[in-house]
């Protein structure tokens, strides 16, 4: 069912939405709305290049980061359709140089983010490398190949991992005998006329009409630093016009084929039968009673949201070269304009501030030491922060609070004055306890710790009234990371990052004699890494 909204009214509404970024002094954003086969609105604000004074326009291209993942999945599914790939085959049967710990992982696990393979970006971060650190594709693959353990047993949980789609891209290249860029151009971009879209692993190659990505710093803007090569997990450059073609194609399923498009949007349950809402490079969610299919993209200085409402034959595409803009929020506000005309149900209302004020605080999963900070703003907005990444909570239909648009999908409900019930993926529900303030760092924490899987040596030293971690990894010696006490046996290691601040939850492991034997480290996408204390540390 198409939605009746005049183009002029839609243009005016979007212009009001993006007004804050209009002008010559700011990078900005572009928004496209697709109805049926047509791009019915395409509005812009801000500069593609602050240095050159070039405004964002219809031809402006951006790095779309993880929105690339659906295209990598489409290429793999096309080979499966042609009989050249069994998606239930073990990954090691196609990439035999991977470690034996990956034996249970299938190609399908990669596409659904259920493999348990640790995220290569976070693996390198353990060694002190940020996205602005020059690394090679070999460095990323070495990190993946060093792992002797998985985050979880494949098929049992969901955890977003860029490693999955890097490996999937390599599988496509091996089957095709050609680079992923050639496969995508031949099978998808050229047949659809997506002339502005290309796969560009080398971030330093000049690209026509490419906007510069900017980060916010000290009240102004700087060029966002990014030096990692990007493959099947996020290597595409594209435009609103081209992504509108792709969105329209999802309805007609002309390219690569109807069965591939259908398979892209098909989720498979976890082994315990609970649903996984991550299909193949796409997220499935019901919003205001309407099924949506979407994915975001995040790369230093670039942010993207690709959001479709198939029953309404509508799509919203938002791309920014301003790191402070939230395309996900903007896309849903535009979708609201369309759904209001359609008569969709209203989103559940958030509780009043007085009803949620008691939730504010810090909570911990006693089993793992993972932590969750809940903040309640002056206006009653609730924010969940895990591993340093904040997400604004929304009300669920059953009266809980969740962050369904976040990469860490958790839902929370109060469980007494000092606990919350946390519902995670795969139906895993835990009782997280409130953490009392006032903890102090263990006196014997300073020392040297080593993880072979991360190829990283951490040295913890006292500095002033606190402690600092310095990591010596496979490609760089990292800067100092502050350590914060959480409990008598748990600390946070805070890591400044190009895209966003982050932290690692660290639990101290002691022997029978009470001496520290190791650190057990949990990050957002790398779990249960053991750093053994060196004898001379």
C-alpha positions, -999 to +999 in steps of 0.1 A: +000+000+000+016+033-011+014+064+011-002+096-003+020+126+007+027+154-018+063+159-028+062+196-019+050+188+016+076+161+020+104+183+008+093+211+032+092+187+061+126+173+054+141+207+049+129+217+084+144+185+098+179+192+083+179+230+088+205+228+116+232+218+091+224+242+064+251+267+056+288+269+046+303+262+080+293+226+086+294+192+070+260+178+067+235+152+055+214+141+025+180+124+027+162+104+001+127+090+001+116+062-022+080+054-030+075+024-053+101+028-080+106+066-077+129+087-056+102+112-046+124+134-023+161+141-022+171+170+001+206+181+013+222+204+038+258+212+046+291+209+029+307+179+011+341+197+015+347+224+040+381+231+025+367+236-010+333+250-001+315+223-021+280+217-010+264+183-007+243+177-038+225+149-058+258+134-071+276+134-037+290+100-027+298+088+008+313+057+024+283+037+034+303+013+057+282-016+070+253-010+046+277-028+023+271-061+041+238-069+023+256-066-011+283-090+000+256-114+012+238-110-021+269-120-040+274-151-019+237-161-022+240-157-060+268-183-060+246-205-039+217-202-063+241-212-091+252-243-072+287-231-066+283-226-028+266-245+000+257-219+026+256-246+053+291-257+044+319-251+070+338-220+065+371-238+068+362-260+038+364-228+017+391-209+037+413-238+051+439-214+066+415-205+094+421-220+128+405-253+139+384-234+165+363-223+135+354-259+125+317-255+136+312-222+118+292-223+085+288-197+058+252-191+070+265-183+105+287-155+089+257-139+072+235-140+103+262-128+128+258-160+147+293-174+141+309-164+174+340-152+155+355-122+172+354-088+155+387-080+138+384-042+146+382-049+183+410-075+181+433-048+167+420-023+193+432-047+221+466-041+206+463-003+207+453+002+171+424+026+163+407+031+129+432+059+122+461+035+126+476+024+093+471-014+091+470-038+062+445-065+052+471-090+063+470-075+098+433-079+100+434-115+088+462-124+111+440-112+140+412-134+129+435-164+124+451-161+158+418-169+176+417-202+194+384-196+210+350-182+199+327-157+216+301-185+218+291-217+202+280-210+166+242-207+161+235-201+198+238-164+201+239-131+181+269-108+181+278-083+154+312-090+140+329-074+110+351-105+107+321-124+094+317-103+063+354-099+056+356-137+054+324-138+034+339-114+009+370-136+006+348-166+000+331-148-029+364-138-044+377-174-042+346-187-059+347-160-086+384-160-091+380-122-092+380-093-067+348-086-048+346-052-066+345-070-100+318-094-088+295-067-074+299-044-105+292-073-129+263-089-110+246-060-093+258-024-100+260-025-138+227-043-144+209-018-121+226+012-134+242+021-100+270+041-116+281+059-085+286+027-064+319+009-062+338-013-038+369+005-027+390-013-001+418+013-002+405+043+017+432+065+002+422+061-035+406+093-049+369+089-058+348+113-079+322+133-059+332+117-026+324+138+004+350+142+031+341+127+064+344+151+095+346+145+132+336+170+158+365+183+179+368+212+204+336+228+191+348+226+154+354+200+127+385+180+117+389+154+090+381+121+104+411+097+105+406+063+089+433+041+077+420+005+079+413-013+046+377-023+042+364-054+024+331-072+023+322-058+057+321-022+046+340-012+015+313+005-006+311+041-017+276+050-029+250+078-031+214+083-022+204+080-059+221+046-062+207+033-029+173+044-040+177+022-071+187-007-048+157+000-025+133-001-055+149-033-067+141-049-034+105-046-044+108-059-079+136-084-071+150-080-106+187-082-097+204-105-089+173-126-088+140-130-068+153-159-048+184-139-038+164-109-026+140-132-007+169-149+009+186-117+020+155-108+040+150-142+056+160-147+092+167-181+108+161-189+145+188-197+170+193-233+179+170-230+208+142-219+185+141-182+195+141-157+166+172-139+154+162-105+140+194-102+119+187-117+085+216-115+060+232-082+062+198-067+071+180-061+104+143-070+107+122-050+131+086-040+136+082-002+141+048+013+150+032-020+139+049-019+105+076-044+095+109-027+085+141-039+070+172-018+076+209-015+082+231+013+094+267+022+085+293+038+107+329+048+096+350+077+108+332+108+096+304+089+077+271+076+090+243+059+070+208+045+075+191+024+049+155+019+060+127+002+042+090-004+049+081-030+024+043-031+029+042+006+023+066+003-007+086+030+009+123+035+018+142+063+036+180+067+030+200+091+052+237+096+047+259+121+066+296+132+065+292+147+100+300+124+128+276+141+152+245+134+131+223+104+138+209+091+105+190+064+123+169+089+142+165+111+112+153+082+090+127+072+115+115+107+118+110+108+081+093+074+082+070+088+108+058+114+083+049+086+060+033+064+085+013+091+101-005+095+067-010+057+066-025+056+100+001+033+116-002+027+153+016+052+176+049+042+192+045+032+228+050+062+251+080+064+274+073+063+311+073+096+330+106+108+345+095+100+380+087+065+369+122+058+356+144+080+378+151+051+401+166+031+372+196+054+370+228+038+380+254+012+371+246-025+369+267-056+364+261-091+351+275-112+380+284-141+358+307-122+334+314-088+349+298-070+319+284-036+329+255-014+319+251+023+328+216+037+328+212+074+327+180+094+330+181+129+315+163+160+327+136+155+301+132+118+312+151+104+283+167+071+293+201+061+279+217+027+281+255+025+277+273-008+272+311-009+266+310+029+262+284+030+234+253+049+244+218+042+229+185+060+236+159+037+251+125+032+236+093+019+253+083-016+242+047-028+238+050-049+270+061-020+292+099-026+292+127-003+279+148-014+250+173-003+224+162-021+192+181+003+169+214-004+187+240-030+177+236-044+213+199-053+214+189-055+251+156-049+268+154-040+305+128-040+332+131-031+369+136-061+392+135-044+426+154-014+439+189-027+431+186-050+401+173-050+365+162-079+344+182-078+311+168-097+281+195-102+255+196-121+223+185-157+219+162-154+249+191-151+274+178-133+304+199-122+334+195-104+366+220-076+367+228-061+401+233-024+409+269-016+416+276+006+446+300+035+441+333+039+460+353+010+448+391+013+448+416-002+424+434-033+436+468-024+449+485-053+432+469-047+398+501-030+382+520-055+362+524-070+327+498-092+311+498-111+278+472-125+254+484-147+226+451-145+208+453-107+207+491-107+203+490-079+228+510-072+260+493-049+285+514-030+311+495-015+339+513+012+359+504+038+385+500+073+373+490+100+398+461+088+418+451+062+392+464+036+369+470+034+332+471+005+307+495+007+278+491-019+251+519-032+229+502-049+200+512-064+167+512-031+148+515-003+173+522+007+208+490+022+221+484+053+242+476+052+279+441+039+288+427+050+321+415+023+345+384+028+367+375+007+397+340-009+395+341-035+423+368-051+444+375-076+415+362-057+384+376-026+366+369-007+334+396+001+309+386+032+290+397+034+254+395+067+234+385+059+198+381+076+164+343+069+162+333+068+198+346+062+233+346+027+245+354+006+275+364-030+283+350-048+313+378-065+331+376-091+359+406-099+380+414-136+383+432-147+415+448-180+425+444-199+457+472-178+472+453-146+465+477-134+439+465-121+405+469-148+378+451-131+349+427-106+336+395-118+319+384-091+294+349-086+279+344-060+251+314-052+229+324-077+202+353-097+217+344-117+248+363-137+274+398-129+264+423-141+290+454-120+297+479-141+317+501-122+342+537-126+334+560-140+361+581-109+361+550-087+360 
